[in-house]
Amino acid sequence: MSRRLEGADKIVYLAAAMAAAGVVFIADLWLPVHSAIAALYMIVVVIIAGGGLQKLVVPAGAACLILTVIAYFISPVTAANPHAAPDLIISDLVIACVTALAFRLSLQTAPLIAAEREAHEARRISEERYSAIFHQSPVSIWESDWTRVFAHMRATGITSESLRASTDAISVLRNLGSTHIANKATARLFGTDSPDAMAGKTFVAHYMPSTEAALAEIFATFLEGGQMREVETQFRTAKGKVIDVLWRATLLQGQSEWSRVLITAIDVTDHNQARAKLEQAAADLAHAARVSTLGQLSASIAHEVSQPLAAIKTYGESAKRWLAAPTPDLTEVGLCLDGVVANSTRASEILARVRSLARKDTPEPEPFDLAGLIAESVRMLQREANAHATHIRELVEPGLPVAFANRVQIQQVVVNLVLNAIQAMDKIDGRPREVVISLSMAPNQMVNIEVRDNGTGIALENPNEIFQPFHTTKANGMGMGLAICRSIVEAHGGAIRAENNIGMGAAVCFTVPTEVRIADTTQRHPLGDVGRAKDPMASSTIAAGELSRKLGDSPQGFTTPTKH
């Protein structure tokens, strides 16, 4: 387009020069004026030079000289003009001088004009490229003017702190911006007719409650001197559909404060839905793994439940004998009834633990005694250990703080690791089979749990590959148990690793956060931080503070439990 206009301009200048030459020629031919009228041909040369037609300056000057000579010989007034010959000479000298001067100036200005033309062409190409990228981009982009937003905040004393503390001011501020330009992807995202329909308007009609909180965070960031803020929020389309959007606002250089704000929006609805489905599938798989583990431990669970039931029967029969005596001994009957109640409670607790492992509840963190959880898990696994001629030993460092995590999930990890350790020693002979479970303090207010065996070790160059999905050494294994363990540990902010022992066997250890560390994390990440990346344990962290306040101080150490 620009090149066509430039060519048209040159044609106009050339036509004007030819017209001027025709007028001067006719005047020189017919007007009985005793003067060097032909000198006016210099206008033609000036027009040619001024139109950027440098190559035509000399030819134009030559043509004017020729026209002057022709007019001199064919003009009917030449004979009557005694000054015709001097006028011809003067006119030709003027034309030649002007032509030479114009030609020289054109040589001097040609590079400048060429540079200007190149700059103009480069600017045109850049603008066309920007326009093509802007309008054809699959990402929603629009540019807004927030000048009035900034002016209102300055006039009313609104600060970043007040914006984050309350969104009351947003009800006014959100209406003060306007859209300069929007691309086609923006119209598709919001379901509007065309991007032109958005010019001069706001997007308030598409806001959700979370949008206002996100907008307040963007305003607050800009007030603090930040140039860019990205948040995840929601919008409502013209058809009423709620979409999840990754919203980014960037301040550009403008004529006034906040006059140019470039905004991009990426629809992450499908991504979030897929992530939710994946998390649900992982939860379902973890639940299936727990149920499978319960199946393996069914004999141990039955054995553990049978003990309090047998004791209840014994106490009941004893109470009947004492009552049937010639002189009933009510003291002994009372002791027997106490035994019945105690063992009933014990059986109920065992069944509650089994139900907690089997039920499909949303995992919630809680403070609990890790040493007690290990001892409980060992009791569950004792019959399995006896069947494999394996001894389980517990080593607990004194003074450990209370753990804070989902108790059922951590127990699932412990049971899975101990079962693997027991089964890893099936083929060894000539040495005792022993599993050692150690509890110790780890850096960063974490507790380390290690399960060590003296089996054949891990036959991999990198032992940590056992945590990859579908990796298994069991004939009937699915290869998901250890992968699930890793997911559970990492979701709690811990880490898990495996290594071969220097001598025989292998060890798997993982870390669990303590109540102190979770409380510190809660203080570092206030709840009002809009747009912060979602942590898998974020909801757990929130619950941690409330729960710890309700429970009060917990014991900070435990004695070494009974060894099995």
N, C-alpha and C positions, 0 to 999 in steps of 0.2 A: 504494500500500500504506500509506504513512504517513498519507495523508488519511483512508483508511478506518478506520485505528486511532484517529485523532483523533476522528472522528465517533462511533465506538463508545464511547470514553471519556466523551464528553458524555452519551450515552444512559445510561450507567451512573450518572453523577452525578445526572442527572434522575430516574432510577428510585429512587435512594437517597433523594433529597429527598422524593419523593412517598410513599415508605414511611415516612419519619420523620414526615411530616405526618399520615399515617393513624394512626400509633401515638399521637402527641400528641393528636389529635382524640378518639380512643377513650378515652384516659386522662382527658382533660378532661371528657369526657361522662359517664363512669361512676364514676370514682374519687371517693370521699367525702373528698377531701383538702382541708383548709382552708388553701390557699396558692395563689399565682398559677402554677398548673401550666401554663397556656397560654403562659407566657413561654418554655417550651421550644421554641416554634415558631421561635425564633431559630436553632435548629440547622438547620432547613430552609434559612433564608436563607444561613447560613454555607456549607452544602453547595453551594448554587447558585453562590455567589460563588467558592468554592474550585475548582469544576469549570470555571471559565472561561466561565460562562454569564452574562456581564455584562448582557445584554439582558433576562434573566429575573429579575434581582434585585428590582426594584420590583414586577413582577407577582406574584412569589412572596411578597413581604412583604404585599401587598394581600390575596392569597388567604388567608394565615395570619390576618390581621385578621378577614376574613369568617368563617373557620372558628371563630375565638374567639367571635364574636358568636352564630353559629348554636348552638354548644355551650352558651352561656350560656342561651339561650331554650328549648332542647329538653332540656337535661339534667335528669333526675329528681332530682338532688341539689342543684340550685340553690336550691330553696325551703328546704332544711334547712341551708344554709350562710349564716350571717349576713354573711360577708365576701365573698359571691359578687360583688357589684358592685365593691367595691374591688379584688378580684383581677382582674376583667375590665379595669378601668382600668389597673392596674399591668402586666398582661400586654400590653395593646395598646401602652402606652408603651414597654415593653422591645422589642417586635417592631418598632415604628416607628423607635426609635433604632438598633437593630441594622441594620434595612434601610437607613436613611439613611447610616449609617457604612459599610456594605458597598458601597452604591452609590457613595459618594465615593471609597472606596479603589479600586473597580473603574475609575473614571474616571482615577485617577492611574496605575494599573498597566496599563491597557489598552495604551498605546503600548509599554511594555516587553514585555508579552506578545506584542504584534503583531510587534515587532522580533525577539524570540526565535523566533516562528513563521516569520518570513521567513528568518532565518538557518538555521533547521532545514530549511526547504524548499530553500533554496539549496544547503545541504550535501547534501541528498538528491539533488537534480538533478545536482550535481557527481559524486557517487559513482556514480550510474547512468550518467552520460556516460563516466566513466573505465572502468567495468566494460564498457560496450558497446565502447569503443575498444580496450580491452585484449584482450577475447575475440574480437572480430570482425576485428582487424587481420590483414592477410595476412603481416605480419612476425612471426617467432618472437620472443616476449618472455617472460622469466621473471624473477622476483625471488628472489635467494638471500641466505642469511645466512652471512657469512664471519667471524663473531665468533671462532670457535675457530681459524680460520686465522691471524688477526691475533694472538691470544693465544699461539699456538704459536711464531710467528716472534719475538715479543718475548721469550718465555721461553728460546728456544734461540739467540738472537743472530743470526738470519738477516737479512742485509742485501740491498739491491737488487743490489749488486755480486756477492755470492755466488750469488744466484739467476740472474743472467745468465751467470756463469762456469760454473755446473754446475746441472743439473736434478735432482740427486740428492734434494734436499729435497722436490721435487714429489711423489715417490712417497708421502710422508706427507701433505703439505698438501692434495693433491687430494681426499682422503677426508674432510676436516674440514668442508667446507661442506655446506649443505643448501638445498633449494629451498622457498621459501615458497609460491609460486603460479606456474603456467605457463598460457599461453593455448593455444587450439586449434591455432594455427599451429605451435607447438612440438611438439605431438603428431604433426602431419602431417610435420614436418621430420624427426623422428627415427623415425617409423613406430611409435609406441607406441599403446596402446589409447585412452588419454584423458589430458588434462592433469592430472586429479586423481591419476592413478597416479604422477605425478612428484613430488608433494608430499612433503617430508621426505627426498628422496633426492638423490644427486649424478648427474652425467652421465658418470662415469668409464667406464661400460660402453661408451660411444660414443667414447672418446678414441682418437686416433692418436698416433704419436710426435711429430708436429708440434704436436698440441694441447697437449702438456705444455710445449713450448718457448714457445708462445703464452701459456699460463697463467702461466708464470714471468715473462714480460714484463709482463703485467697486474699481477701482485703487486708487481713491482719498481717500476712506475710509481706505484702507490698508496703504497708505502713512501716514495717521494720527494716525496709531497705532491700528486701529480696526481689529478684527479677523474675522468678519463675516458681510456680507452686502446682503440684499435681495431687489430685485427690480422687478417690473413687466415690461416686454418688449415684443417684438415680434420677431419671427424667420420665415424664409421661408423654407419649407421642400423641399426635392429633387424633388417633383412633382409640386412645385410652390405654394403650399397652405400656406397662412399666418396664423400663430397660435399665440395666446396670451400665454405667458409663465411667470410663477412666478419663477424667477431665483435667486438662492442663491449660493454665493461663500464663502468658509470657508478656512482660512489659517491653514495648519497643520504643525507640527514640521518636518523639513527636514534637509538635510545636508547643504543647503545654503538657503539664503533668497528667499522666494516665490517658492521654488523648488517643493512643494507639495500643490496644491490647490484643495480641494474637491468641486465639483460643482454639484448641483441638479437642475433639471428643471421639473416643473409640468405644464402640459397643462391645462390652465384655459379658453380655448376658449369657450367651451360649457357653463361654468359657467357665463362668461361675456355676452354671447348671451342671456342666460336665464334671467340674471339680466336686460339687456336692454329691453327684452320683458316684464318683470315685471314692470319696470319703465314706459314703454309705456302704459301698461294696467292700471297702477295707474293714469297716466295722462288722459287716456280716461275716466276712472271712475270719476275723478275729474271734467272733462268737462261735463260729463253726469249729475253730481250733480249740476253744475252751471246752466245747461239748465233746470233741474227740478226746481231749485229755481226760475228761471225766470218765469217758468210756474205758480208757486204759486203767484208770484208778478206781474203777467200780469195786474191785475186790477189797482194796485198802479202805475205801469209804465204808463199805459194808462191815468190815472188821472193826473200824473205829466206832461206828454206831452201835454195833452189837455189844461192845463193852459196857456203856452206860445202861443199855436195856437189860443186860444180864445182871448188872448190879441192882437195878430197880427191882427185878424179880427176886433177887436174894434178900434185899431189904424188906420187901413186902412179905415174903414167907416168914422171915424172922419176926416181923411185927405180929403176924398172926399167931406164931408160937408163944410169944410173950403174953399176948392177950388170952390165949387158951390155957395158960398155966393156972394152977389152983389159986395162986395169988398173982394177978397180972402185975407185971413190972412196967408201970407207965413211963418211967424214965427211959428204959431201954426201947419201949415203943416209940417214944419221941425221937430218940437218936436214929432209929430205923427210918422214921418218916423224914427226918432231916436228910438222911442219905438218899431217900427216894426223890426228894425235891432237888437236891444238888445234882444227881445224875440225870434227872429229867431236863434240868437247865443245860447240862453239858450236851445231851443228845440234841436238844433244840438248837444250841449254838452250832453244832456240827452240821445239822441240816440247813441252817441259815447260811453257813459258809458255802455249802454245795449249791444252794439256790442262787447265791450271789455270783458264783462262777457260771451258772447255767443261764441266768436270765439275761435279757437283751436290753439293758438300761443304758441311758446316756451316761458316759463316764464322768464322774465328778470327783475332784480332788478332796482329800481329807488328811488331817494329821494322823499318823499312826506309828506304832512301835515296829521298826524294821526287824529287830531281834525277835519280837513276838511273832511276826509274820513268817520269819524263817523257821522258827520252832513249829509253828502250825503246819507249814508246808512239809516239814520233815515227817511229822506225824502222819500226814496224808500219804506220804510216799514210803513209809516204813515197810509195809507189806511187800511193795514192789522191790524195795532194796533187799529184803530178806529172800525173796524168790530168786534174786540174782546174786546171792551171797555177797552183798555189798554193805560196807559199813559207812554211815554218813556221820561226819564230824562237823561241829559248828565252832567257829572261832569269832568272837565278837569283841571288838575294841571297846573298852569302857568309856563312858561319857559321851556317847554319840547323841546328836540332837534328834528331834522328832523329824521323820520324813514327811513330806507333803506331796502327795500324788494320788492317783486313783488306785486304791488298795487292791481291788480285784485284778486290775491289769498288771500291776507289779507282781502280784502272786502268780499270775499266769506265766510271766516271764521266768520267775524263779522255778516254778514246777517244771516248765518246759526244759530249762537248762539242766536241772538235776536229773530229770528222766533221760535226757540225751547222754549225760555223763554216766549214768548207771548202765545204759544199753551199750555205751562205747567200750565197756570192759568185759563184754560177754565172752570174747574169744581169748582172753589172757589166762594163762595158767602159771603157776610157780611163784606167784606173789599175791599179797592181799589186794582185794578190790576195795578201794576207798575213795569216797567223794568228800572233799573238804569245802565247806561254805564259809567264806570269810566276810566279815563286815568291818570296814575301816573308814576313817575320814578321808575325803579327797579334797583337792583345791576348790576354791570358789564356792564354799559352803555346800558341797555335794557329798553324798555318802557313796562309797564304792562297795559293790557286792561282787564277789568273785566265786565262781564255781569251778573247782579244779579236780581232775581225775587222774588216775595213773594207768590209763588205757593205752591204745596204740597211737594216739596223736591224730593230727589232721594232715592228711596226705595231699596238701596243696602248697604251691610255692607261696601263695599269699593266703594265710589262714582266714582272713576276713572275707574271702569269697563265699564262705558258708552262709553268709547272710543274704546272698543273692536269691531272688525268687526261683523256685523249682530246682534248687541245688539240694540233693539228698544223697545219703549213702545207704539208706534203708530200702529194702526190696519193695516194701509197700508204702513208702513215704511219698508225700506230695511235694516236699521241698518248700513248704510255706511257713513252717513253725518258726524258724529262726528269722525269716524275713519279717514276720509279724512281730516278733520280739524287738527287732531293730526299730520298726515303725512306732511301737509303743514307747520305747525308751527315748527316741528322738522327739516324739510329740510332747514328752515331759521336759524337754530341754536337756536331757542327758545324752550320753554317748555309750556305745557298746563296741567291744573289740574282742578278737580271739587270737590266741598264740599257743604255740607248742611249748611244753615245759623243757627245761634244759635236760632233764633226765628222760622220764617217760610221761606219756599222757599229754593232755592239753588243758587250757584254762580259758574260760570266757568270763569277762567282767564287764559290768555296766554301772553307770552312776544314776543316782536318784536325787532330786533336789530336796533340800530341807526346808522347814517352815521359815527359817530366818532368811534364806536366799529368796524365796518366793515373796516375802514381805518387802525385801529390798527392791525387787523387780517391780512390784506394784507402785512403790514410791517414785521410781524413776520414770514410769510411763503412766501419767495421769489419764483418767478415763475420758476426758474431754478432747483428746488429741484426734481431731477429725482427719481422715485420710491416711492414717498410719497403716502400714502393711499388717494384715491379719496374722496373728500368731496362733498356731494350733492350740496353745494352752492359754489364750487370752481370757476366755471365759473362766477357766480354772483359776487364773491369777486374781480375777475380780472376786471370785467366791472365797479365795484364800483369806483375804483380809477380813471379810465379814466373819468367817468361821473361826479364825484364830481369835478374834475379839470376843466371840461368844464363849469359846472354850476356856479362855484365860491362859495362864502359864501352864505348860506341860512339863513333865519330868525330862531332864536333860541327859540322863544316863541310865543304863540298864546293866544288870549283872549278867554274867555268862550263863546261858540257859543250860539245862540238863543235856548232857551228851547222849547220843543214841548209838 
